[in-house]
Amino acid sequence: MLQPPFPDVTIELRSDTLTRPTPGMRKAMADAEVGDDVYGEDPTINALQSRVAELLGHQAALFVPTGSMGNLLGIWALVQRGEEVLCDAQAHIARAELGAHAALHGVTMRTWHSADGVAEPAAIAALIAPPTGHLVHTAAVAIENTHNFGGGSVQPLEHLQATSAAARAQGVRLHLDGARLWNAHVASGVSLETYGRLFDTVNVCFSKGLGAPVGSMLAASREVIDAAHDQRKRLGGGMRQSGVLAAAAAYALDHHLDRLADDHAAAAAFAEALAAEFPDAVGKPQTNIVVIDTGEQASSDVAGRAAQLGVRLSVLGPRTLRAVTSLEITTEQAAGAGRLVGRLLAG
């Protein structure tokens, strides 16, 4: 009879968005100096925008409520109505944003297929369609780093450099969905600025591994950010005394960025413990996401049994589960959860 790995403790592995603000973060929020951000008068927002723009090698940045809005604004800035953006078939913008780019901005998409979400420059370059009067014009390429549904995979820097060069040679611009770019930076050692300068627009998120309760940031040129500020208002994203949220994000950058390596270690411990019980169900994770092949068992059944035993997982597909580590999960808890899931899979 299987027992919970940690009685009276729920090991929450559905997403790193489920973290709660730490006491230090709550204090920073309570102490934040605020103003009206729609008027550009919130000093904490302004400071964070300048800080993140510099980190990413861009002129300016805009605080937005969600990563989906950051992606929506970043692609809107690059792609006119009736044009297309190229992206991975498993990209968040294609799968998990409810068709917003088409519904709200008239943007179409074509996709490439990849192994574990890793972008292949030659495959991307081959899809680019110049203006002809007959085919949909490719206006932008969007790349996700790390790649969520690819299992938290980190895009190799040389792939990004080659893709950026090929796109720009054809007058095509680039958007980076960097919701978990912080994880890619910590795992690879590549600077945030090096990543950021390869793209025209960059979206980063504070409410995933960094553990802030709300918020993302779009970085780009001053001209793009000025236009995105107005479009954010049109989309209902104008916020007032939102410095309390920016304070949480700034605290996260100060205190939670380097410790993402701990989440990566916990994910590795989860995968190793699971594989010891049920080999070939998982690979070696690069960051904080583990994708699990449930074999002959329905993933929903495995997730349901795991939840009854105190381990919560996301269902990605009929035979696929996802586990995501975060600052509220210890390496010991992750390993215990991995053993449990492995034993469930092993029957």
Secondary structure as the mmCIF struct_conf table of DSSP 4:
data_model
#
loop_
_struct_conf.conf_type_id
_struct_conf.id
_struct_conf.beg_label_comp_id
_struct_conf.beg_label_asym_id
_struct_conf.beg_label_seq_id
_struct_conf.end_label_comp_id
_struct_conf.end_label_asym_id
_struct_conf.end_label_seq_id
BEND BEND1 PRO A 5 PHE A 6
TURN_TY1_P TURN_TY1_P1 PRO A 7 ASP A 8
STRN STRN1 ILE A 11 GLU A 12
BEND BEND2 ARG A 14 ARG A 14
HELX_RH_3T_P HELX_RH_3T_P1 ASP A 16 LEU A 18
HELX_RH_AL_P HELX_RH_AL_P1 PRO A 23 ASP A 31
HELX_RH_3T_P HELX_RH_3T_P2 ASP A 37 TYR A 39
TURN_TY1_P TURN_TY1_P2 GLY A 40 GLY A 40
HELX_RH_AL_P HELX_RH_AL_P2 PRO A 43 LEU A 55
TURN_TY1_P TURN_TY1_P3 LEU A 56 GLY A 57
BEND BEND3 GLN A 59 GLN A 59
STRN STRN2 ALA A 60 VAL A 64
BEND BEND4 PRO A 65 PRO A 65
HELX_RH_AL_P HELX_RH_AL_P3 GLY A 67 LEU A 78
TURN_TY1_P TURN_TY1_P4 ARG A 81 GLY A 82
STRN STRN3 GLU A 84 ASP A 88
TURN_TY1_P TURN_TY1_P5 ALA A 89 GLN A 90
HELX_RH_AL_P HELX_RH_AL_P4 HIS A 92 ARG A 95
BEND BEND5 ALA A 96 GLU A 97
TURN_TY1_P TURN_TY1_P6 LEU A 98 GLY A 99
HELX_RH_AL_P HELX_RH_AL_P5 ALA A 100 HIS A 105
STRN STRN4 THR A 108 TRP A 112
BEND BEND6 ALA A 115 ALA A 115
TURN_TY1_P TURN_TY1_P7 ASP A 116 GLY A 117
HELX_RH_AL_P HELX_RH_AL_P6 PRO A 121 LEU A 127
BEND BEND7 GLY A 133 LEU A 135
STRN STRN5 THR A 138 GLU A 144
BEND BEND8 ASN A 145 THR A 146
STRN STRN6 HIS A 147 HIS A 147
TURN_TY1_P TURN_TY1_P8 ASN A 148 GLY A 151
BEND BEND9 GLY A 152 GLY A 152
STRN STRN7 SER A 153 SER A 153
HELX_LH_PP_P HELX_LH_PP_P1 VAL A 154 PRO A 156
HELX_RH_AL_P HELX_RH_AL_P7 LEU A 157 ALA A 169
TURN_TY1_P TURN_TY1_P9 GLN A 170 GLY A 171
STRN STRN8 ARG A 173 GLY A 178
TURN_TY1_P TURN_TY1_P10 ALA A 179 ARG A 180
HELX_RH_AL_P HELX_RH_AL_P8 LEU A 181 SER A 188
HELX_RH_AL_P HELX_RH_AL_P9 LEU A 192 GLY A 196
TURN_TY1_P TURN_TY1_P11 ARG A 197 LEU A 198
BEND BEND10 ASP A 200 ASP A 200
STRN STRN9 THR A 201 CYS A 205
BEND BEND11 PHE A 206 LYS A 208
TURN_TY1_P TURN_TY1_P12 GLY A 209 LEU A 210
BEND BEND12 PRO A 213 VAL A 214
STRN STRN10 SER A 216 ALA A 220
HELX_RH_AL_P HELX_RH_AL_P10 ARG A 222 ARG A 234
TURN_TY1_P TURN_TY1_P13 LEU A 235 GLY A 236
BEND BEND13 ARG A 240 GLN A 241
TURN_TY1_P TURN_TY1_P14 SER A 242 SER A 242
HELX_RH_AL_P HELX_RH_AL_P11 GLY A 243 HIS A 255
TURN_TY1_P TURN_TY1_P15 HIS A 256 HIS A 256
BEND BEND14 LEU A 257 LEU A 257
TURN_TY1_P TURN_TY1_P16 ASP A 258 ARG A 259
HELX_RH_AL_P HELX_RH_AL_P12 LEU A 260 GLU A 277
BEND BEND15 PHE A 278 PHE A 278
TURN_TY1_P TURN_TY1_P17 PRO A 279 ASP A 280
BEND BEND16 ALA A 281 ALA A 281
BEND BEND17 GLN A 286 ASN A 288
STRN STRN11 ILE A 289 ASP A 293
TURN_TY1_P TURN_TY1_P18 GLY A 295 GLU A 296
BEND BEND18 GLN A 297 GLN A 297
HELX_RH_AL_P HELX_RH_AL_P13 SER A 299 GLN A 308
TURN_TY1_P TURN_TY1_P19 LEU A 309 GLY A 310
STRN STRN12 VAL A 311 ARG A 312
STRN STRN13 SER A 314 GLY A 317
TURN_TY1_P TURN_TY1_P20 PRO A 318 ARG A 319
STRN STRN14 THR A 320 VAL A 324
TURN_TY1_P TURN_TY1_P21 LEU A 327 GLU A 328
HELX_RH_AL_P HELX_RH_AL_P14 THR A 331 ALA A 346
#
